[in-house]
Amino acid sequence: MAAIQLVAGLGNPGAKYEQTRHNAGFWFVDEVARQYHARFSFESKFKSEVVRCTIAGSDCRLQKPMDFMNRSGLPVASLANFYQIPRSSILIVHDDLDLPPGTVKLKQGGGHGGHNGLRDLIPHLGGNNFLRLRIGIGHPGHRDDVVAYVLKNASRDDRASIDQAIEEAVQALADVIAGNLDKAMKALHTAK
């Protein structure tokens, strides 16, 4: 497994969306940056906030595309192309309706599963064989309620569960970056 060179968290820009469930990917990379004492800065050529840091001895970039979720693909692809980062060295972090709050799963490849960020990313990256970190946000129960649900703030209990899951995922990130996916998956996928 190739070392991860880019960790892109998906979300929507702006204060209006900052605390919404759809921004779980942003929450993750913000926490990584905080723990590694790194500060994001806006890079207009990638239409993203980006920071470079060293994780597990590897040079890595964290990215928050500053376009809306359904237009995440071009910012991620432009950064990856500029730095010649192959798809196999990209970790995309996103919210996942199919997982309960407090759950985090690593996944290699696959379809978009109805996630608009992934739906836009796959064609821009030229394929789906990138690593994903899926952060569970729960499901509202009916598909007609999904849009309103992901764009609402998480309840206090849900947010606490999500933050705990993010913390566990940050602890496993060094193994993910280094390509020790089996070890990272065992840590994240084993019931607590």
C-alpha atoms as a printed R data frame, in Angstrom:
    type eleno elety resid chain resno       x      y       z
1   ATOM     1    CA   MET     A     1   0.000  0.000   0.000
2   ATOM     2    CA   ALA     A     2   1.351  3.412  -1.028
3   ATOM     3    CA   ALA     A     3   1.946  6.054   1.624
4   ATOM     4    CA   ILE     A     4  -0.821  8.656   1.793
5   ATOM     5    CA   GLN     A     5   0.350 12.083   0.586
6   ATOM     6    CA   LEU     A     6  -2.992 13.919   0.590
7   ATOM     7    CA   VAL     A     7  -5.799 13.853   3.159
8   ATOM     8    CA   ALA     A     8  -8.797 15.764   1.804
9   ATOM     9    CA   GLY     A     9 -11.697 16.401   4.161
10  ATOM    10    CA   LEU     A    10 -15.027 17.139   2.483
11  ATOM    11    CA   GLY     A    11 -17.494 19.762   3.644
12  ATOM    12    CA   ASN     A    12 -19.180 23.021   2.723
13  ATOM    13    CA   PRO     A    13 -17.407 26.362   3.221
14  ATOM    14    CA   GLY     A    14 -18.712 29.193   5.360
15  ATOM    15    CA   ALA     A    15 -19.945 29.776   8.901
16  ATOM    16    CA   LYS     A    16 -23.503 28.733   7.948
17  ATOM    17    CA   TYR     A    17 -22.352 25.132   7.376
18  ATOM    18    CA   GLU     A    18 -19.500 24.875   9.871
19  ATOM    19    CA   GLN     A    19 -21.393 22.797  12.471
20  ATOM    20    CA   THR     A    20 -23.528 20.763  10.039
21  ATOM    21    CA   ARG     A    21 -23.204 16.977   9.771
22  ATOM    22    CA   HIS     A    22 -22.055 17.229   6.130
23  ATOM    23    CA   ASN     A    23 -18.863 18.896   7.404
24  ATOM    24    CA   ALA     A    24 -17.543 15.879   9.308
25  ATOM    25    CA   GLY     A    25 -14.669 15.638   6.814
26  ATOM    26    CA   PHE     A    26 -13.648 19.216   7.652
27  ATOM    27    CA   TRP     A    27 -13.906 18.432  11.380
28  ATOM    28    CA   PHE     A    28 -11.479 15.549  10.902
29  ATOM    29    CA   VAL     A    29  -8.755 17.465   9.027
30  ATOM    30    CA   ASP     A    30  -9.160 20.407  11.432
31  ATOM    31    CA   GLU     A    31  -8.451 18.037  14.329
32  ATOM    32    CA   VAL     A    32  -5.442 16.525  12.521
33  ATOM    33    CA   ALA     A    33  -4.053 20.014  11.885
34  ATOM    34    CA   ARG     A    34  -4.621 20.953  15.543
35  ATOM    35    CA   GLN     A    35  -2.842 17.847  16.849
36  ATOM    36    CA   TYR     A    36   0.087 18.309  14.459
37  ATOM    37    CA   HIS     A    37   0.323 22.067  15.197
38  ATOM    38    CA   ALA     A    38  -0.326 22.987  11.569
39  ATOM    39    CA   ARG     A    39  -2.349 25.969  10.287
40  ATOM    40    CA   PHE     A    40  -4.466 25.978   7.170
41  ATOM    41    CA   SER     A    41  -4.063 28.797   4.658
42  ATOM    42    CA   PHE     A    42  -6.116 29.519   1.560
43  ATOM    43    CA   GLU     A    43  -4.473 28.617  -1.749
44  ATOM    44    CA   SER     A    44  -6.510 30.150  -4.567
45  ATOM    45    CA   LYS     A    45  -5.043 27.972  -7.346
46  ATOM    46    CA   PHE     A    46  -6.614 24.962  -5.622
47  ATOM    47    CA   LYS     A    47  -9.661 26.866  -4.303
48  ATOM    48    CA   SER     A    48  -8.854 25.197  -0.973
49  ATOM    49    CA   GLU     A    49  -7.451 25.641   2.468
50  ATOM    50    CA   VAL     A    50  -4.248 23.590   2.562
51  ATOM    51    CA   VAL     A    51  -1.539 22.800   5.091
52  ATOM    52    CA   ARG     A    52   1.568 20.650   4.787
53  ATOM    53    CA   CYS     A    53   2.731 18.561   7.725
54  ATOM    54    CA   THR     A    54   4.745 15.470   8.579
55  ATOM    55    CA   ILE     A    55   2.739 12.481   9.789
56  ATOM    56    CA   ALA     A    56   4.395  9.145  10.566
57  ATOM    57    CA   GLY     A    57   7.577 10.464   8.940
58  ATOM    58    CA   SER     A    58   5.760 11.157   5.662
59  ATOM    59    CA   ASP     A    59   5.262 14.490   3.964
60  ATOM    60    CA   CYS     A    60   1.519 14.993   3.766
61  ATOM    61    CA   ARG     A    61  -0.944 17.694   2.759
62  ATOM    62    CA   LEU     A    62  -4.294 18.290   4.414
63  ATOM    63    CA   GLN     A    63  -6.959 19.904   2.244
64  ATOM    64    CA   LYS     A    64 -10.382 21.472   2.708
65  ATOM    65    CA   PRO     A    65 -11.938 22.299  -0.690
66  ATOM    66    CA   MET     A    66 -13.590 25.719  -0.425
67  ATOM    67    CA   ASP     A    67 -16.219 24.962  -3.029
68  ATOM    68    CA   PHE     A    68 -19.524 23.350  -2.185
69  ATOM    69    CA   MET     A    69 -19.627 19.623  -1.483
70  ATOM    70    CA   ASN     A    70 -21.013 18.736  -4.923
71  ATOM    71    CA   ARG     A    71 -18.057 20.560  -6.518
72  ATOM    72    CA   SER     A    72 -15.250 19.043  -4.408
73  ATOM    73    CA   GLY     A    73 -13.703 17.148  -7.302
74  ATOM    74    CA   LEU     A    74 -11.878 19.915  -9.145
75  ATOM    75    CA   PRO     A    75 -10.106 21.392  -6.087
76  ATOM    76    CA   VAL     A    76  -8.894 17.942  -4.964
77  ATOM    77    CA   ALA     A    77  -7.886 16.885  -8.490
78  ATOM    78    CA   SER     A    78  -6.057 20.165  -9.161
79  ATOM    79    CA   LEU     A    79  -3.977 19.830  -5.975
80  ATOM    80    CA   ALA     A    80  -3.264 16.140  -6.635
81  ATOM    81    CA   ASN     A    81  -2.256 16.856 -10.247
82  ATOM    82    CA   PHE     A    82  -0.052 19.816  -9.284
83  ATOM    83    CA   TYR     A    83   1.909 17.754  -6.755
84  ATOM    84    CA   GLN     A    84   1.718 14.584  -8.888
85  ATOM    85    CA   ILE     A    85  -0.058 12.646  -6.147
86  ATOM    86    CA   PRO     A    86  -1.560  9.413  -7.514
87  ATOM    87    CA   ARG     A    87  -5.096  8.338  -6.560
88  ATOM    88    CA   SER     A    88  -3.640  5.485  -4.518
89  ATOM    89    CA   SER     A    89  -1.950  8.070  -2.245
90  ATOM    90    CA   ILE     A    90  -5.137 10.053  -1.533
91  ATOM    91    CA   LEU     A    91  -7.373  9.663   1.527
92  ATOM    92    CA   ILE     A    92 -10.817 11.267   1.202
93  ATOM    93    CA   VAL     A    93 -12.599 11.888   4.516
94  ATOM    94    CA   HIS     A    94 -16.378 12.294   4.389
95  ATOM    95    CA   ASP     A    95 -19.614 11.973   6.348
96  ATOM    96    CA   ASP     A    96 -21.558  8.744   5.888
97  ATOM    97    CA   LEU     A    97 -25.311  8.348   6.420
98  ATOM    98    CA   ASP     A    98 -25.097  4.553   6.519
99  ATOM    99    CA   LEU     A    99 -22.959  4.496   9.663
100 ATOM   100    CA   PRO     A   100 -24.231  5.502  13.118
101 ATOM   101    CA   PRO     A   101 -22.605  8.474  14.886
102 ATOM   102    CA   GLY     A   102 -19.482  7.311  16.682
103 ATOM   103    CA   THR     A   103 -18.506  4.901  13.895
104 ATOM   104    CA   VAL     A   104 -15.568  5.350  11.526
105 ATOM   105    CA   LYS     A   105 -14.652  2.957   8.720
106 ATOM   106    CA   LEU     A   106 -11.789  2.808   6.254
107 ATOM   107    CA   LYS     A   107 -12.646  1.702   2.747
108 ATOM   108    CA   GLN     A   108 -10.628  1.244  -0.435
109 ATOM   109    CA   GLY     A   109 -12.424  2.133  -3.660
110 ATOM   110    CA   GLY     A   110 -16.115  1.639  -4.334
111 ATOM   111    CA   GLY     A   111 -18.909  3.775  -5.727
112 ATOM   112    CA   HIS     A   112 -20.213  7.119  -4.502
113 ATOM   113    CA   GLY     A   113 -23.160  5.616  -2.574
114 ATOM   114    CA   GLY     A   114 -25.227  8.716  -3.303
115 ATOM   115    CA   HIS     A   115 -22.686 11.031  -1.634
116 ATOM   116    CA   ASN     A   116 -22.501 14.190  -3.763
117 ATOM   117    CA   GLY     A   117 -18.889 14.914  -2.844
118 ATOM   118    CA   LEU     A   118 -17.763 11.455  -3.951
119 ATOM   119    CA   ARG     A   119 -20.030 11.641  -7.012
120 ATOM   120    CA   ASP     A   120 -18.083 14.734  -8.144
121 ATOM   121    CA   LEU     A   121 -14.658 13.453  -7.069
122 ATOM   122    CA   ILE     A   122 -14.621 10.135  -8.933
123 ATOM   123    CA   PRO     A   123 -14.728 11.607 -12.484
124 ATOM   124    CA   HIS     A   124 -12.320 14.449 -11.599
125 ATOM   125    CA   LEU     A   125  -9.811 12.005 -10.132
126 ATOM   126    CA   GLY     A   126 -10.279  9.690 -13.113
127 ATOM   127    CA   GLY     A   127 -11.349  6.695 -11.042
128 ATOM   128    CA   ASN     A   128 -12.551  5.477  -7.662
129 ATOM   129    CA   ASN     A   129  -9.507  3.583  -6.380
130 ATOM   130    CA   PHE     A   130  -8.709  5.978  -3.569
131 ATOM   131    CA   LEU     A   131  -8.932  5.392   0.159
132 ATOM   132    CA   ARG     A   132 -11.924  6.737   2.068
133 ATOM   133    CA   LEU     A   133 -12.411  7.404   5.754
134 ATOM   134    CA   ARG     A   134 -16.163  7.283   6.377
135 ATOM   135    CA   ILE     A   135 -17.386  9.154   9.443
136 ATOM   136    CA   GLY     A   136 -20.800  7.979  10.589
137 ATOM   137    CA   ILE     A   137 -23.443 10.679  11.059
138 ATOM   138    CA   GLY     A   138 -26.524  8.440  11.195
139 ATOM   139    CA   HIS     A   139 -29.561  8.482   8.915
140 ATOM   140    CA   PRO     A   140 -32.768 10.501   9.349
141 ATOM   141    CA   GLY     A   141 -34.869  7.423   8.510
142 ATOM   142    CA   HIS     A   142 -36.319  8.459   5.159
143 ATOM   143    CA   ARG     A   143 -34.450  9.415   1.998
144 ATOM   144    CA   ASP     A   144 -36.621 12.511   1.477
145 ATOM   145    CA   ASP     A   145 -35.213 13.903   4.734
146 ATOM   146    CA   VAL     A   146 -31.532 13.370   3.866
147 ATOM   147    CA   VAL     A   147 -30.695 16.825   2.433
148 ATOM   148    CA   ALA     A   148 -32.198 18.706   5.381
149 ATOM   149    CA   TYR     A   149 -30.555 16.246   7.804
150 ATOM   150    CA   VAL     A   150 -26.971 16.545   6.508
151 ATOM   151    CA   LEU     A   151 -27.269 20.345   6.415
152 ATOM   152    CA   LYS     A   152 -28.431 20.559  10.061
153 ATOM   153    CA   ASN     A   153 -26.226 20.715  13.127
154 ATOM   154    CA   ALA     A   154 -25.742 17.379  14.854
155 ATOM   155    CA   SER     A   155 -27.473 16.957  18.219
156 ATOM   156    CA   ARG     A   156 -25.190 17.389  21.219
157 ATOM   157    CA   ASP     A   157 -25.041 13.601  21.813
158 ATOM   158    CA   ASP     A   158 -24.405 12.838  18.147
159 ATOM   159    CA   ARG     A   159 -21.679 15.474  17.938
160 ATOM   160    CA   ALA     A   160 -19.989 14.051  21.048
161 ATOM   161    CA   SER     A   161 -20.061 10.561  19.443
162 ATOM   162    CA   ILE     A   162 -18.737 11.913  16.140
163 ATOM   163    CA   ASP     A   163 -15.951 13.842  17.892
164 ATOM   164    CA   GLN     A   164 -14.960 10.696  19.808
165 ATOM   165    CA   ALA     A   165 -14.845  8.718  16.539
166 ATOM   166    CA   ILE     A   166 -12.755 11.468  14.913
167 ATOM   167    CA   GLU     A   167 -10.323 11.323  17.835
168 ATOM   168    CA   GLU     A   168  -9.973  7.545  17.398
169 ATOM   169    CA   ALA     A   169  -9.444  7.987  13.659
170 ATOM   170    CA   VAL     A   170  -6.764 10.649  14.232
171 ATOM   171    CA   GLN     A   171  -4.989  8.167  16.539
172 ATOM   172    CA   ALA     A   172  -5.036  5.592  13.710
173 ATOM   173    CA   LEU     A   173  -3.943  8.098  11.048
174 ATOM   174    CA   ALA     A   174  -0.213  7.424  11.384
175 ATOM   175    CA   ASP     A   175  -0.853  3.790  10.393
176 ATOM   176    CA   VAL     A   176  -3.092  4.874   7.499
177 ATOM   177    CA   ILE     A   177  -0.473  7.351   6.222
178 ATOM   178    CA   ALA     A   178   2.254  4.714   6.473
179 ATOM   179    CA   GLY     A   179   0.124  2.231   4.524
180 ATOM   180    CA   ASN     A   180  -0.504 -0.111   7.492
181 ATOM   181    CA   LEU     A   181  -4.185 -0.369   6.625
182 ATOM   182    CA   ASP     A   182  -4.804 -3.727   8.275
183 ATOM   183    CA   LYS     A   183  -3.581 -2.362  11.608
184 ATOM   184    CA   ALA     A   184  -5.604  0.858  11.226
185 ATOM   185    CA   MET     A   185  -8.752 -1.053  10.218
186 ATOM   186    CA   LYS     A   186  -8.399 -3.416  13.150
187 ATOM   187    CA   ALA     A   187  -8.163 -0.437  15.528
188 ATOM   188    CA   LEU     A   188 -11.120  1.388  13.958
189 ATOM   189    CA   HIS     A   189 -13.435 -1.487  13.055
190 ATOM   190    CA   THR     A   190 -13.199 -3.483  16.294
191 ATOM   191    CA   ALA     A   191 -16.162 -2.821  18.593
192 ATOM   192    CA   LYS     A   192 -15.196 -0.861  21.674
